Every structure is written in C-alpha cells, then in structure tokens.
Amino acid sequence: MKITRRGFVKSAGFGTAAGLIGGTGIITSPVFAQSRVDHMAGVYDGGEIHLNQNESGRGPGPKTLEAIKKYTNMRVGRGYAPDFVPELQEALASRYNVNRNNVLLASGSTWLLQGAVRAYCNADKPLVTAGPTFSTSEGTARQIGAPIKQIPLDKDAKLDLDGMVAVSQGAGLVYICNPNNPSGTVHSPQAIEKAVRAILAASPDTHIHLDEAYIDYADPSKMQTALPLVKEFKNVFITRSFSKAHALAGMRIGYGLGHADTMREINSAWGMGDVSMLAAVAALTAFEDIAHLEWEREENARVRNFTVSALADLGFDTPESHTNHIFPNMKQPASAVRAACTPHKIIVGRDFPPMEHTHCRISLGSMEEMEAAVAVFRKVFA
Ligand SMILES: Cc1ncc(COP(=O)(O)O)c(C=O)c1O
C-alpha cells in the first residue's frame, strides 16, 4: 500500500504506537511497516526501478554513510547553528580558492535556481533559457511573471549557445545548464567563454547562471568548470548540487559560487533553506572522498556505456551524455515509452517539450537495475 506524506503525518499524529523501535533498532511501527519503501533493502522503491529523477543508483560512499551514522546522536537535539556548516563552507572556499562570502549554501541547489530568477528577472527583464533544459528557472520566471525566451536545442541535442546569445540583450538572467539536463550534452570551456563574453559585451547588466549540477560526471577533455569566468565577472555565477555524483539527494544540499554581492542578492531574494548538521557532515565527507567520487564516475560511465549500446542494438541513438542520465531518440513519444515500461516496473522520465514526441529521459541506476531495465527494453521495443 502506498502511503502519502500527508497520510503519514495523519497516521503518525493519531496512531497509538508510531515510532516504536524494536531491540534490533528496526522501526516496528505499523505506520513505518506500511511505507512504500523498504529502508533496509537499499534503493529499490517497492519493487519498482525508478529511472526518472536522476537520483543515485548506488547511494553515498561508505565513508559518507559512516559519518552520517556517527553523527546521528544526541547532538541532533541542538543545531540552530549547525555543526559542520562553517567547515563545509571553508572546505568549498579553500578547494576553489575563493572567500567564504563567495560560497552560498542551500538545502538543495533548487533554492539557488529559484533565488537567482527572483533576484534578476521581472516583467521587464526576461529569462533566457533552453528547451529542453532543467525547468526550475523557467518555472520560477512563470511564477513571477517574467517573460521567458526559450531557445530549442540544436540537432545534436546541445544548447544553441549562439541562439541564446542572440536574444540575451536586456535579459535579467541567462540560464546555461552545462552538462545539460535532460540531454546530457556539454560545451567546452572555450564555447562557454565565447558565449559569456558576447552576452556581457552586448548586455553588461545581464546575469549568467552556469548550472554545473552534473559536472562530476563530465569528461574533463570536453567540459570544465566556468569558475575562471566567475572570478572574472561579477555577474557570472555557478551552482552545484550534492544530489548527483555525491548521492545525497535525500539530504538536500547544494551551493553557489559567485561574487559576494551576487551571492548576497540571490540570498536576499528567496529563502535558501537551512542546511542541517547531518547534511553538512555528509556533504563535507563526500566532498573530501575524492577516491569514491572517482569510482562513482567510472561506475556511472560503465553503466551508461552498457545502456547506450543496448539501446543502439535496438536501433535507438543517444546523444553523448556526460551525466547520470541519457536522452535517447526512442522514435516514439516519451508517453508511449512510459506506457510500455511501467507495467514491467521500470519507471522512466517525464515529457521534455519540445522533444517529447521522440526523446525520453532515462536516469541511470545501478548496473543491476539497468540490466533489468534493458531486459524490459528488449522485450517491449525489439
Ligand atoms: C541541472 C540541475 N540543476 C539543479 C538540480 C536541483 O538539484 P538539488 O536541488 O537536488 O541540488 C537538478 C536536479 O535534478 C538538476 O538536474
């Protein structure tokens, strides 16, 4: 039985024994027993394989899990000034060679995306974005009534940077997702630099947001951080997420890097959420565990190659992905792909207009999950 969040709160509020913990440490409450997720089983959701949210198929590394467990103690009762938040900020500033006030933490980079649109766009200052790309910025622009200039991806499913530059004059914000979600495609540092310089030359007041949520999965010979541009231009900033290669989506933590004034403007425009002590210690441990990140990158590439070549065998081409998701041309609507796979408990991505008639985003899970998914693809699409 599925239990909704609202249903959970209701039952927890009126239940007789919600939250009982047995001698094994396993929660024995009937409410928890009804949860659609078996928390002891790992990442599987009630027998379904969820390949629709670009979450991690492998979960955090052992050191990160260990840190979360170690600090899950009585100290959790304190924490309005959470331990590890200053340490995390310091670690980020020191790795990127910036000051503490160039780093803005948020409980998920989503808040930074929303704050940036609220800070820089309004009815007279459009958002320039791509279609399809990650849609939070666009959704926020719609909420505040800012015009949206959406430039379709090119024939290789890459951002049309020239097209975006061409409509940027007078824009409040240009959102560049590199690597791009959902297409997984990237642009070289030279291409990004050329676009940034062209935008700012024609429109010096425009802000430019480089979303690098998936950077840890990118091939460094094809894509690199835009940090040098952040250091050169006050109006250019980056956001990153701990939800992807660091596998902390459930902890909700991300960060921005930019000029102190820019970080302050974004922070004042919208709440960034509080970063909890456990999220901070998890992020700090994951950030410093370079060996695990390298393993994660290699494992993701292995899973991606396996899945892309299986789809190629079935006649479906995939744009080169530098992320933990792929966007194959399935030669049919994404809705048809979902309808074919869902009965087999393989849950793939939503529609991504204007490419929803041909392309379907598939998040990459573990190898085991993708072997199961590919078996279903062979069955339903052969
Ligand atoms: C490109 C991109 N940016 C930002 C986010 C937001 O991530 P979070 O709020 O978990 O940091 C996502 C999530 O899928 C994403 O794909």
The ligand as an SDF file (V2000), in Angstrom:
LIG
                    3D

 16 16  0  0  0  0  0  0  0  0999 V2000
   20.5630   20.6020  -13.7450 C   0  0  0  0  0  0  0  0  0  0  0  0
   20.0230   20.5380  -12.3600 C   0  0  0  0  0  0  0  0  0  0  0  0
   20.2230   21.5680  -11.5480 N   0  0  0  0  0  0  0  0  0  0  0  0
   19.7610   21.5620  -10.2870 C   0  0  0  0  0  0  0  0  0  0  0  0
   19.0440   20.4940   -9.8000 C   0  0  0  0  0  0  0  0  0  0  0  0
   18.4990   20.5800   -8.3970 C   0  0  0  0  0  0  0  0  0  0  0  0
   19.1600   19.7010   -7.5700 O   0  0  0  0  0  0  0  0  0  0  0  0
   19.1540   19.8110   -5.9790 P   0  0  0  0  0  0  0  0  0  0  0  0
   18.0800   20.7770   -5.5670 O   0  0  0  0  0  0  0  0  0  0  0  0
   18.8610   18.4300   -5.5230 O   0  0  0  0  0  0  0  0  0  0  0  0
   20.5230   20.2910   -5.5950 O   0  0  0  0  0  0  0  0  0  0  0  0
   18.8060   19.3860  -10.6130 C   0  0  0  0  0  0  0  0  0  0  0  0
   18.0400   18.2280  -10.1120 C   0  0  0  0  0  0  0  0  0  0  0  0
   17.6940   17.3040  -10.8040 O   0  0  0  0  0  0  0  0  0  0  0  0
   19.3090   19.4050  -11.9430 C   0  0  0  0  0  0  0  0  0  0  0  0
   19.1050   18.3950  -12.7870 O   0  0  0  0  0  0  0  0  0  0  0  0
  1  2  1  0
  2  3  1  0
  2 15  2  0
  3  4  2  0
  4  5  1  0
  5  6  1  0
  5 12  2  0
  6  7  1  0
  7  8  1  0
  8  9  2  0
  8 10  1  0
  8 11  1  0
 12 13  1  0
 12 15  1  0
 13 14  2  0
 15 16  1  0
M  END
$$$$
